[in-house]
Structure formats: structure tokens, C-alpha cells
Amino acid sequence: MPNSTKSLQHPRLNEAVISKFLHLHGTSTVKAAKDYLAKALGVSRSQKNEWARKILAASGLPAGRAAGGDLPPGAPATETYDVEVHECKAKTLEEVVELCGVDTDKWEPRGFSVRGGKTGFGWNARFSKKVEPAKQEIIEDLKNDLKQYSPKVAAIKRSVNPASDCVLEICIFDAHLGKHSWRIESGDDYDLKISKRVYMEALNDLVSKAKATGVKFGKVLFPIGNDYLTCDNSNLTTTMLTPQSVDGRFPKVYKEGRELLVEAINILKQIAPVDVVVCVGNHEVNSMFHLGDALECWFHADENVSIDNRPTPRKYCRYGQNLICYTHGDKIDHKKLPMLAAIESKDWSECRFREWHVGHLHHSRVTEVNGIRTRIIPSITGSDEYHNSHGYVGAIRTSEAFIFHPENGLHSILYSTPIK
């Protein structure tokens, strides 16, 4: 029992009861903690409230549950946080904020309810996270750029024959833009500058090789995402809060990542109309959706570009007899993908050629079941300390492009390997 609670005298109060009460108070609801205390001590409602206040005061804890940076260990990280206080002396929301130790630099009130009791007031208040300065910086930067780029862009005049013009698919997966690794530690040098250079070299190389085939293209298919960014927030973690080694602040990585995709799309639309398919990875679920939204805003008046930013984990694109399916590949057994496509895609039965293109694993592999191919697209990123220490090394850094004939299926595959 803590020294500060030794003065608490009750025949049924001991270290185990206090420990469990404090645990419930920190991880469950205040009501659940007090109900446990009443049962453990065999006291009335008014007495349980008084004993709860005594134990919390003796332990140096506030009477209500804290918010913000004071979340109890194991509590979920959410955009909102509820504070519960049962029968305290606080008469205003400001007093509740002070009582519960709410960090007002991080949280702001969004609503509350109050009720009277025999010994005080009961409060339920909801707080939401304030907009991070970094996010606000991104928003303002995007607005300023969009103001300078708002003219309507007419479709480029081309002669198109849907029966014979092929589709060019550019696959530059798992770029991990902004990842920071050091050759001596991980085997590769990689940072924001290098990742941008490698990305554009891959795109230009694949475009050059595609043009050299002499094939006429009626459409360019450009899947983006699949861990395009290496982190998802200003804390430099993935969506699931795994810390990452990042070259610079998140707003800088996001901004330069957006500019890079705009440049890439503008290059591709000179070949043929571009269908951009946003497929989020496990590193950047939120930021990649925001990037897709930014691209929708950027190209909303450009008749040469379409953006598919629907928040769905699997997407299907049909071109003639070809059905090309996308998912990142981190959440589902690849053996289930053919059946999922048959269930989810209305074009499944009308296409002769069906392929899944997935990322995540950073290496190349093709499996075929009953004529349905699943391709794992390799990565262009270098190894970092995590991959090196776990032995995930040796994969050939590659990007790929596929040419599909509308009636005859896969025409050719092109490869590009980064220059170190």
C-alpha cells in the first residue's frame, strides 16, 4: 500500500483493493471503479464517493479521469476523449478541466452534460484533439497552391481506338518517401531527396521503354499509394503508431510527395488519359487518403485525369477483356483474393484476363490459380535498420510497367532498376 494511503482506515480496505480501484479508475469508467469500491468495502453510494475521493487524494490523483497526454497506459489513441466525474464540487467546465488535468494545449471541449447530486455535481464532458499546427500548415499550403492552379484543362486531342489501343500500367510500389537509412547501418542510403530522385527516374525510365515498344496507348493506369509515404503523422509513425526513421518533418515529406505525384501525372497524361487509383498502404492510411483528396482537387478541372480515391481496401479496373485488381496485401491472405474479386467485381464474368497487383512484401512473385494471377509488385526503396536487423535483405529494387491489349490480355512487362 502506498505511504500516502496508510492513514486511510477501513477494516476491508487493503493494498489489493486500492490497487484494483486505481486500475479501474485509470482504464475503465469512473462509475465502474466506484461500484467496485462499494462492493469491496460494503459501503453505501454516498460513502463510496467519499472513499473514492479519499483514496484518489491520498494517491495524488485527480477525482476525474484525465485526458490528453495523461491517457492511462493501454488506452486507445482516438480523436476524442470522454471525461467522467461523479459528484464532485466543480460547478463549471473550467473547474472540471482543472480537476481532471486536461491538457488544453492538445484538447478542446466539444460538449458536456451536468447533473446535481446530494454531495456535488456529476459531469460528462467530451474533448477533441486540436488541429495540429503541422496539419494546418499542410492545409494552408495546399490552398495557396490550388489558388494558383485552377484553370480548366481541356482534353488533349488524340485519335483513340478502344479495340486496339493498349493500356499502360505504371507500378512504382512501396516507395516509402522520406524514409531515412544509412548505408553503414542498413546497407543502403535513403532519404527524401534520394527517394524522390529514384521515383522519378523509375517513372521516366518506364515511360521511355513503353514508348520504345511502338505500341499505341489509349489509357495510362497509375496506381499510387502502397506505402508511398513512410509515415502517417507529425509523430513520424505509421498509421498503427509504429515509429519510423524519417528524413525531416511530416509536412515537408507530405508536401514534396504531393508535388512529386502532380509532376508524375502531368508527364503521364501526355501519353494518354490517366486513371489514378489510390491504394493506401499500412504506413500511410490517413495521409494517402488526404493526398488522393488533394489530387482530386488539383486535377478536378483536367479532362485528361481521373482520380479514384474511394476509401475501400480493394479496387477493380476494367479495360476491355482485362480486369486489374488492387489491394496493398497486408491484411488478407492472398489465396482469398481471386474469390473476393469474383464476389465484388461486376466485371468479373465478362473479362478473360484477371490479375491482382499487390505490394507490401518488397519482392517479386507471381502465382496463378485457375488462370487468375496474383502479382506481388517489388519495391524501389532501400533497406533500413529494421529490415537489415531482421534479415529482410537482398530483394532486387525494381519498378514495373505492364502493357495490356484490350482483347488479347498482357502484351509485355517492362522493368526499371534504380541507379544507386
C-alpha positions as CSV (number, residue, x, y, z in Angstrom):
1,M,0.0,0.0,0.0
2,P,1.4,3.5,-0.9
3,N,2.7,5.5,2.0
4,S,0.2,8.3,1.3
5,T,-2.8,5.9,1.8
6,K,-1.7,4.3,5.1
7,S,-3.8,6.8,7.0
8,L,-7.0,5.5,5.4
9,Q,-8.7,3.4,8.0
10,H,-11.3,0.8,7.0
11,P,-11.4,-2.8,8.0
12,R,-11.9,-4.0,4.4
13,L,-9.5,-1.6,2.8
14,N,-6.2,-3.0,1.9
15,E,-3.5,-2.7,-0.8
16,A,-5.2,-5.1,-3.2
17,V,-8.5,-3.1,-3.1
18,I,-6.7,0.2,-3.6
19,S,-4.7,-1.1,-6.5
20,K,-7.7,-2.6,-8.3
21,F,-9.7,0.6,-7.7
22,L,-6.9,2.8,-9.1
23,H,-6.5,0.4,-12.1
24,L,-10.3,0.5,-12.9
25,H,-10.3,4.3,-12.4
26,G,-7.5,4.7,-14.9
27,T,-8.5,2.2,-17.6
28,S,-12.3,1.8,-17.3
29,T,-15.1,4.2,-16.2
30,V,-15.2,6.2,-13.0
31,K,-18.6,4.6,-12.2
32,A,-17.1,1.0,-12.6
33,A,-14.3,1.9,-10.3
34,K,-16.6,3.3,-7.6
35,D,-19.0,0.4,-7.9
36,Y,-16.2,-2.0,-7.3
37,L,-15.1,0.0,-4.3
38,A,-18.7,0.0,-2.8
39,K,-18.8,-3.8,-3.2
40,A,-15.3,-4.3,-1.8
41,L,-15.9,-2.1,1.2
42,G,-19.6,-2.8,1.7
43,V,-20.5,0.9,1.8
44,S,-23.4,3.0,0.5
45,R,-23.4,5.2,-2.6
46,S,-22.6,8.4,-0.8
47,Q,-19.9,6.6,1.2
48,K,-18.3,5.0,-1.9
49,N,-18.0,8.5,-3.4
50,E,-16.3,9.8,-0.3
51,W,-13.9,6.9,-0.1
52,A,-13.1,7.3,-3.7
53,R,-12.2,10.9,-3.2
54,K,-10.0,10.0,-0.2
55,I,-8.1,7.3,-2.0
56,L,-7.5,9.4,-5.1
57,A,-6.4,12.4,-2.9
58,A,-4.1,10.2,-0.8
59,S,-2.6,8.8,-4.1
60,G,-2.1,12.3,-5.5
61,L,-4.6,11.7,-8.4
62,P,-7.5,13.9,-9.6
63,A,-11.1,13.0,-8.8
64,G,-11.9,12.6,-12.5
65,R,-10.3,10.7,-15.3
66,A,-7.5,12.6,-17.1
67,A,-7.3,13.3,-20.8
68,G,-4.8,14.2,-23.5
69,G,-1.2,13.4,-22.7
70,D,-2.3,11.8,-19.4
71,L,-4.1,8.9,-21.0
72,P,-3.7,5.8,-18.9
73,P,-1.3,3.1,-20.4
74,G,-3.0,1.0,-23.0
75,A,-5.9,3.4,-23.6
76,P,-6.8,3.7,-27.3
77,A,-5.5,6.8,-29.2
78,T,-8.6,8.5,-30.6
79,E,-9.6,11.9,-31.9
80,T,-12.0,12.3,-28.9
81,Y,-11.8,11.7,-25.2
82,D,-14.6,11.5,-22.6
83,V,-14.2,12.7,-19.1
84,E,-16.4,11.3,-16.3
85,V,-16.7,12.8,-12.8
86,H,-19.3,11.7,-10.4
87,E,-20.5,14.0,-7.6
88,C,-17.6,16.5,-7.3
89,K,-17.6,20.1,-6.1
90,A,-16.8,21.5,-9.6
91,K,-19.6,23.9,-10.8
92,T,-18.1,24.9,-14.2
93,L,-16.5,23.2,-17.1
94,E,-13.3,25.1,-16.4
95,E,-13.2,23.6,-12.9
96,V,-13.7,20.1,-14.4
97,V,-10.8,20.7,-16.8
98,E,-8.6,21.7,-13.9
99,L,-9.8,18.8,-11.7
100,C,-9.1,16.2,-14.4
101,G,-5.9,17.6,-15.6
102,V,-7.0,18.1,-19.2
103,D,-4.1,19.4,-21.4
104,T,-5.9,22.3,-23.0
105,D,-2.9,22.7,-25.4
106,K,-3.9,19.4,-27.0
107,W,-7.7,19.1,-26.3
108,E,-10.7,21.4,-26.6
109,P,-14.2,20.9,-25.2
110,R,-16.9,19.7,-27.7
111,G,-19.9,19.2,-25.4
112,F,-20.8,18.4,-21.8
113,S,-23.7,17.5,-19.5
114,V,-24.1,18.1,-15.8
115,R,-26.4,16.8,-13.2
116,G,-26.8,17.5,-9.5
117,G,-26.4,15.1,-6.6
118,K,-26.6,15.0,-2.8
119,T,-22.9,15.7,-2.4
120,G,-21.9,17.6,-5.6
121,F,-22.2,17.6,-9.4
122,G,-21.8,14.8,-11.9
123,W,-20.1,15.7,-15.2
124,N,-19.7,14.1,-18.6
125,A,-17.5,16.1,-20.9
126,R,-16.2,15.3,-24.4
127,F,-12.9,16.8,-25.7
128,S,-11.5,16.5,-29.2
129,K,-7.9,16.9,-30.4
130,K,-7.0,20.4,-31.6
131,V,-5.8,20.6,-35.2
132,E,-2.1,20.1,-35.2
133,P,-0.1,23.1,-36.4
134,A,1.6,20.7,-38.9
135,K,-1.8,19.8,-40.4
136,Q,-2.9,23.4,-40.5
137,E,0.4,24.2,-42.3
138,I,-0.4,21.5,-44.9
139,I,-4.0,22.8,-45.4
140,E,-2.8,26.4,-45.9
141,D,0.0,25.3,-48.2
142,L,-2.5,23.3,-50.3
143,K,-4.9,26.2,-50.5
144,N,-2.3,28.6,-51.7
145,D,-1.1,26.1,-54.4
146,L,-4.7,25.4,-55.6
147,K,-5.4,29.2,-55.9
148,Q,-2.5,29.3,-58.4
149,Y,-3.7,26.3,-60.3
150,S,-7.4,26.4,-61.0
151,P,-7.9,26.8,-64.8
152,K,-10.0,24.2,-66.8
153,V,-7.7,21.9,-68.8
154,A,-9.3,20.6,-71.9
155,A,-8.8,17.0,-73.1
156,I,-5.7,16.6,-75.3
157,K,-6.8,15.8,-78.9
158,R,-5.9,12.3,-79.8
159,S,-7.1,9.6,-82.1
160,V,-8.4,6.7,-80.0
161,N,-9.3,3.2,-81.0
162,P,-10.6,1.3,-77.9
163,A,-10.5,-2.0,-79.8
164,S,-6.7,-1.9,-80.4
165,D,-5.2,0.8,-78.2
166,C,-3.4,-0.7,-75.2
167,V,-3.3,0.2,-71.6
168,L,0.0,1.2,-69.9
169,E,0.1,0.5,-66.2
170,I,2.9,2.1,-64.2
171,C,3.6,0.3,-60.9
172,I,6.1,2.1,-58.6
173,F,5.2,0.5,-55.3
174,D,6.4,0.8,-51.7
175,A,8.5,4.0,-52.4
176,H,8.5,4.9,-48.6
177,L,9.1,8.5,-49.5
178,G,11.0,10.2,-46.7
179,K,12.4,7.1,-45.1
180,H,15.9,7.7,-43.6
181,S,18.5,5.0,-43.7
182,W,22.3,5.0,-43.6
183,R,24.4,2.7,-45.7
184,I,26.8,1.7,-43.0
185,E,24.0,0.7,-40.7
186,S,21.5,-0.7,-43.2
187,G,23.2,-1.4,-46.4
188,D,21.5,1.5,-48.3
189,D,21.5,5.3,-48.2
190,Y,17.9,6.5,-48.5
191,D,16.3,9.9,-47.6
192,L,13.7,12.3,-49.0
193,K,15.9,13.6,-51.8
194,I,17.1,10.1,-52.8
195,S,13.6,8.7,-52.7
196,K,12.2,11.5,-55.0
197,R,15.1,11.0,-57.4
198,V,14.6,7.2,-57.5
199,Y,10.9,7.6,-58.0
200,M,11.1,10.0,-61.0
201,E,14.0,8.0,-62.6
202,A,11.8,4.9,-62.4
203,L,8.8,6.7,-63.9
204,N,10.8,8.3,-66.8
205,D,12.6,5.0,-67.5
206,L,9.4,3.0,-67.7
207,V,7.8,5.7,-69.9
208,S,10.8,5.7,-72.2
209,K,10.8,1.9,-72.5
210,A,7.0,1.9,-73.1
211,K,7.3,4.4,-76.0
212,A,10.1,2.4,-77.5
213,T,7.8,-0.6,-77.9
214,G,5.9,1.3,-80.6
215,V,2.6,0.4,-79.0
216,K,-0.2,2.9,-79.2
217,F,-1.8,3.7,-75.8
218,G,-5.4,4.7,-75.2
219,K,-5.1,4.8,-71.4
220,V,-2.5,5.1,-68.7
221,L,-3.3,3.3,-65.4
222,F,-1.3,4.8,-62.5
223,P,-1.8,3.1,-59.1
224,I,-0.4,5.2,-56.3
225,G,-0.1,4.6,-52.5
226,N,1.0,1.2,-51.3
227,D,3.3,2.9,-48.7
228,Y,4.1,5.8,-51.0
229,L,4.8,7.7,-47.8
230,T,6.8,6.1,-45.0
231,C,4.9,7.8,-42.1
232,D,1.4,9.0,-41.4
233,N,1.6,11.9,-39.0
234,S,3.8,14.5,-37.3
235,N,4.8,12.0,-34.7
236,L,6.6,10.2,-37.5
237,T,4.8,6.9,-37.0
238,T,2.8,4.6,-39.2
239,T,-1.0,4.5,-39.0
240,M,-0.7,1.9,-36.3
241,L,1.8,4.1,-34.4
242,T,5.0,2.2,-35.2
243,P,7.9,4.7,-35.0
244,Q,9.8,5.3,-38.3
245,S,13.1,6.8,-39.1
246,V,12.1,9.8,-41.2
247,D,14.2,12.4,-43.1
248,G,12.6,15.7,-42.0
249,R,9.2,16.9,-40.7
250,F,6.0,15.2,-41.8
251,P,4.6,18.4,-43.5
252,K,7.7,18.6,-45.7
253,V,7.5,15.0,-46.7
254,Y,3.8,15.3,-47.4
255,K,4.2,18.5,-49.5
256,E,7.1,17.2,-51.6
257,G,5.3,13.9,-52.0
258,R,2.2,15.7,-53.4
259,E,4.3,17.8,-55.7
260,L,6.1,14.7,-57.0
261,L,2.8,13.0,-57.9
262,V,1.5,16.1,-59.6
263,E,4.7,16.1,-61.7
264,A,4.3,12.4,-62.5
265,I,0.7,12.7,-63.5
266,N,1.5,15.6,-65.8
267,I,4.1,13.5,-67.6
268,L,1.8,10.5,-68.0
269,K,-1.1,12.5,-69.3
270,Q,1.0,13.4,-72.3
271,I,0.9,9.8,-73.3
272,A,-2.8,9.1,-72.9
273,P,-5.7,10.0,-70.4
274,V,-4.6,8.9,-66.9
275,D,-6.7,6.9,-64.4
276,V,-5.1,7.4,-61.0
277,V,-6.0,4.7,-58.5
278,V,-5.3,5.4,-54.8
279,C,-4.5,2.2,-52.9
280,V,-3.4,3.0,-49.3
281,G,-0.7,1.0,-47.6
282,N,-0.3,0.1,-44.0
283,H,2.2,3.0,-43.3
284,E,0.0,5.9,-44.6
285,V,-3.7,5.1,-44.5
286,N,-4.8,8.6,-43.5
287,S,-2.1,10.7,-45.3
288,M,-2.6,8.8,-48.5
289,F,-6.3,9.4,-48.5
290,H,-5.5,13.1,-47.9
291,L,-3.1,13.0,-50.8
292,G,-5.7,11.4,-53.0
293,D,-8.1,14.1,-52.0
294,A,-5.5,16.8,-52.7
295,L,-5.0,15.3,-56.2
296,E,-8.8,15.3,-56.8
297,C,-8.8,19.0,-56.0
298,W,-5.8,19.7,-58.1
299,F,-7.0,17.9,-61.3
300,H,-10.7,18.4,-60.8
301,A,-10.9,20.6,-64.0
302,D,-8.4,18.5,-66.0
303,E,-10.3,16.3,-68.5
304,N,-7.1,14.2,-69.0
305,V,-7.0,12.9,-65.5
306,S,-9.4,10.9,-63.2
307,I,-8.7,10.1,-59.6
308,D,-10.2,7.1,-57.8
309,N,-9.8,7.9,-54.1
310,R,-12.7,5.9,-52.7
311,P,-11.9,4.7,-49.1
312,T,-12.1,1.0,-49.9
313,P,-9.3,-1.6,-49.4
314,R,-9.8,-3.2,-52.8
315,K,-10.3,-1.6,-56.2
316,Y,-11.1,-3.0,-59.6
317,C,-10.3,-1.5,-63.0
318,R,-11.6,-2.9,-66.3
319,Y,-10.1,-2.3,-69.7
320,G,-11.6,-4.4,-72.5
321,Q,-11.1,-8.0,-71.5
322,N,-8.7,-7.1,-68.7
323,L,-9.7,-6.9,-65.0
324,I,-6.9,-5.4,-62.9
325,C,-7.5,-5.6,-59.2
326,Y,-5.7,-3.8,-56.4
327,T,-5.1,-4.1,-52.6
328,H,-2.0,-3.4,-50.6
329,G,-1.7,-7.0,-49.4
330,D,-1.0,-6.6,-45.7
331,K,-4.4,-7.5,-44.3
332,I,-5.6,-10.5,-46.2
333,D,-4.5,-14.0,-47.3
334,H,-3.6,-13.7,-50.9
335,K,-5.3,-17.1,-51.5
336,K,-8.7,-15.3,-50.9
337,L,-8.2,-12.6,-53.5
338,P,-9.5,-14.5,-56.6
339,M,-12.8,-15.3,-54.9
340,L,-13.1,-11.8,-53.5
341,A,-12.8,-10.3,-57.0
342,A,-15.4,-12.8,-58.2
343,I,-17.8,-11.6,-55.5
344,E,-17.1,-7.9,-55.5
345,S,-16.5,-7.0,-59.2
346,K,-19.4,-6.8,-61.5
347,D,-17.0,-7.1,-64.5
348,W,-15.5,-10.5,-63.3
349,S,-17.6,-12.7,-65.5
350,E,-17.2,-10.6,-68.6
351,C,-13.3,-10.5,-68.6
352,R,-11.0,-13.2,-69.8
353,F,-7.9,-11.9,-68.2
354,R,-7.8,-11.2,-64.4
355,E,-4.9,-10.1,-62.3
356,W,-4.3,-8.9,-58.7
357,H,-1.5,-6.4,-58.2
358,V,-0.4,-6.1,-54.6
359,G,2.6,-4.6,-52.7
360,H,3.8,-4.7,-49.1
361,L,6.3,-7.5,-49.3
362,H,9.0,-5.6,-51.2
363,H,9.8,-8.5,-53.6
364,S,8.5,-10.0,-56.8
365,R,6.3,-13.1,-57.1
366,V,3.6,-14.4,-59.4
367,T,1.1,-17.1,-58.5
368,E,-1.7,-18.4,-60.8
369,V,-4.8,-20.3,-59.7
370,N,-7.3,-21.3,-62.4
371,G,-6.0,-18.6,-64.7
372,I,-6.1,-15.8,-62.1
373,R,-2.8,-14.2,-61.5
374,T,-1.6,-12.6,-58.3
375,R,1.4,-10.4,-58.7
376,I,3.4,-9.1,-55.8
377,I,5.0,-5.9,-57.1
378,P,8.5,-5.3,-55.9
379,S,9.7,-2.1,-54.1
380,I,12.1,0.6,-55.1
381,T,13.0,1.5,-51.5
382,G,16.4,0.8,-49.9
383,S,16.8,-1.3,-46.7
384,D,16.6,0.5,-43.4
385,E,17.9,-0.6,-40.0
386,Y,14.7,-2.6,-39.2
387,H,14.9,-4.7,-42.4
388,N,18.6,-5.2,-42.1
389,S,18.5,-6.3,-38.4
390,H,15.7,-8.8,-39.2
391,G,17.4,-10.2,-42.2
392,Y,14.9,-8.8,-44.8
393,V,17.7,-8.0,-47.3
394,G,18.6,-8.9,-50.8
395,A,15.4,-8.1,-52.6
396,I,16.0,-6.6,-56.0
397,R,14.8,-3.0,-56.0
398,T,12.5,-2.7,-59.1
399,S,9.5,-0.9,-60.5
400,E,7.4,-2.5,-63.2
401,A,5.1,-1.5,-66.1
402,F,2.5,-3.6,-67.8
403,I,1.1,-3.3,-71.2
404,F,-2.4,-4.8,-71.7
405,H,-4.1,-5.3,-75.1
406,P,-7.9,-4.7,-74.8
407,E,-8.7,-8.1,-76.4
408,N,-5.6,-10.2,-76.0
409,G,-4.5,-9.5,-72.4
410,L,-1.0,-9.0,-71.2
411,H,1.2,-7.7,-74.1
412,S,4.5,-7.1,-72.3
413,I,6.2,-6.3,-68.9
414,L,8.8,-3.6,-68.5
415,Y,11.3,-3.3,-65.7
416,S,13.3,-0.5,-64.1
417,T,16.0,-0.9,-61.5
418,P,17.2,2.2,-59.5
419,I,20.7,3.6,-60.0
420,K,22.2,3.7,-56.6
